[in-house]
Structures are given as structure tokens and as C-alpha cells.
Amino acid sequence: MIRGVLKWVILAIAPDHRKKWAQAMIAEMAVIERDREAVAFALSCLMACWRFRLEFNISQTGSSMVKDRFVILTFISGVVAGLIGLAYLIVSGAPLTMVIVNGGAMVVGILLAPSARLAVRATDQVVTATALIGAFILFGTAIFGYAIEDARRWLLIGPFFIQTSLILLPLIAICFARVQNFRTVLAVFVAAFAMVAQPDRAMAAMLFVAVVIVGVMRPNRLTVSAALFCAMTFAATLLLPDRLPAVPFVDHILWSALDISLWVGLALWGGCLLLVCPIAFVPKPERSTLHYVFASCWLTLIAAAAMGAYPTPIVGYGASAIIGYFLSLIFLQPRARGRMAVGEGPTDLSESEETIPPLRNSPASLAI
Amino acid sequence: MRKQRVPSKATKQALIALFNAPDSLHGYEIMQITGIKPGTLYPMLARLEDQGMLASYWQETTVGGRPPRHLYGLTEAGRALAKSLLSDGRRTAHSGLRAKPI
């Protein structure tokens, strides 16, 4: 009985090009007479099949990521910008804990993007669910989160202050750029309302700009109503008082860095703008809503950091933005038509319906 | 030119076991000779086959109801590699690598 189940699992896990090996393992299992020994052998074979499967998934995801010039440039930009942020913290004499938290966040982000891409298959259902879950987490933060001077934007996880909107709002914007249906619009409404409840002008502006771009590029009843609602919520955040004091080494640093040295200031500006740069390397006819929304999210955040007491994307209280930046890479790649699941597509207006010309693929120079 | 990676201890053991064997071996036999667990052994054999070091084929069994078994043998390239590993092993006796008798 157990042997039968294990045989079935071994065959199911092994990728197609390694099925021969799974069958070889099963044949050896049949030779082992003692049940206990056969089960131990089968369990170890199961590990081998997991390894085959993991190697296969990594090669598939890795090569698709490497082939997409925009994604790989975005990834590199995030790493370089993050390092510039760390260098700024060190030069400006920020506390060591801050350097560690920001560095740790960068490592988490770097590890999270490829591993999440491995685990998550970006179907319309997954994208929609992510948007909804993200939106309700933002709403939950606005109600139950940690508050400073009437601003309730943080979740206190252990010793870390996590500004959930910096992690989740770019992801929600990307999800909305990919899939526009009733549920993603609901997610946008909930997220926009959460930004008023928190309240957070910078993040409300980010969502507003992203949703307007989607509304302009893919105008329909859903996207226009989402844009109008975001306009109202952004206006509401402008009317609400924002008494949050500026935090040293985090807020207003785009200007204070220039006081340290012109080069430090220019490096910080360069690091921030680097996050927006990858779109410049996508030829104009190949740019999609996703590219514009992604760039606009970070540009809005940089503009907010330049104008008010808001963190830059590369240096933060809990360094949430850099995690958010890498996290949004998960759904950044335009989805291939071949990966569409049964029943998807025709009912929802999604990025997959757009005629997305393949980005200029580099030759397969990086073998994994 | 692609750089050849130094084989791991388990790979060396498997190569030497196959080299010393008079005939091709089944996976379970390689496991018993070398003590390598299947979780490590099969990915390693698959990799060796991909690299052209190993040849595999199916062997029909005479026992009814049992599926055909997979047999493994070294190719010329695999034999050359195993031979060089054995001579290296003799030179560095302290390496702890010993080919077990079959």
C-alpha cells in the first residue's frame, strides 16, 4: 500500500525529462523484499525526484528571467540602488542597526524574488488573490497597526517596523496592471481606502498615479472608476493632517545628503533614479502597462521623498521599500500565452490579452 | 572552454565502483557498494549520463510482474575519468578514498 503510494508520488514529482529515472527507482524498489527497507529506499528516491523537479523549475524560471531584459535590469538596479543606500547610511553615520536592517532587507528581497517566482504560478487567479490579500493586509494595518502621531502605517514584527504599504502597494498596482476585473478593482478600492485610514499621502499618490496609468492605457468602466476613487482618496489624504516628524537618516535625505557632500547627494539621487531606469531600456513599441506602472510607482515615491517627510525607496525605517521593489518583480514579467490556465483570459481584461511583443531576448549566454 | 568540475567524493565512489565492476550495475547495487543514498545517487547518475560519462539501458527481468531494471555502465570517457581518479587516489593515499571490492 505504502509502496504503491510512494511509487505514484515519485512518478508524479519527476519532471518529464527525468521520468526514466523515476521508473528506474521504482524498478529497484520492486527488487527490495523487506518492506521497511523498500520504504526507506523510496523516501530517499522521493528526495532525488524533488531535486530533479527543483533543478527543472530553477532552470525554467531562471532562464526566463535572464531572457527578459527588463526584469534582469530591474533586479540589477535594485541591488545597486540598495548598495548605494547602505553606503549612504554608513557615510552619514547612521546607527549600525539601521545599516544591518537595510542590508538584511536587501538580502531578503534578493532571495524572495526568484524563490517566489519559483513557488508562484502567475495565473489570473493568483494575481487577483494576491491583490485582494495585499489590500486587506493594508486595511488591517490601518486598523490594528502600530501608530506614530496618528499615522498607523506599521506592523511591529519582532524588533522590525514593517511599513506594509511600501511592500504591498507596488505589488497591488502591478497586479491591477496585469488583471482588471471586479476583484482587483475591489482590491484597489480597499487599498486606496486604507491609505486614507493610515493616512499616507505618498502611498496614496503612488496608487493614484499607477491606477490612472492603467485607466489611460486600458480605459473601461472598471479602470476609470478605480482611477476616480483613487483620485478622491488621494485628495482626502491631502486634506488630512500629516504630523509625522521627519526621521533622521530616512526622511528628507535627498537634500540632506547634498549637505554631506555633493557626491554623496548625487549618488543618492542616482541610486533612487536607477530604480526607474530599466524602462528606458525597453524599446517604446514593446513597453506595456506593466512597465509604465512599475516605473511610475517608484518615481512617485522618489518625488514624495523629495517633497515631504517620506522615505526614499532605498533607505527606510524598516527598509520595507526595497523588499517591495524586489517583490513586485514576481508579477512583472508579461505572462506567456502558453501558460494560461483553462478558463482564464476571455472574461477578464488582463495584460495577457495585450499583444506583447517579446522583449529583445539576449542569446542564451547564461546557462543554468 | 567549459571548466571541468572536480568530482565530489560520492561521484568518485560511484565512478570507481562502476569501473571495478565486471559488468554493468543496477542502482541498488551501486548503493550497496558505495553506501550512497538514492537521494544523492540518482541525481548524480543522471548528471553523469548528461555529461556522457555513463551509459544506461533497460534489462528485462525473468521474475514475473517486475518492471525492467535500469543498468549502468561507464562510457570510454567515464572509464578514463575513473582511471585517473584511481591513480590520483593511489598517489594521495591519505585522501581516504577506497574502492570497495565487488
Interface residues (C-beta under 8 A of the other chain):
Chain A: R18 K20 W21 Q23 A24 M25 I26 A27 E28 A30 V31 I32 F41 S44 C45 L46 M47 A48 R51 F52 E55
Chain B: H26 G27 Y28 M31 K37 P38 G39 T40 L41 Y42 P43 L45 A46 S56 R66 P67 P68 R69 H70
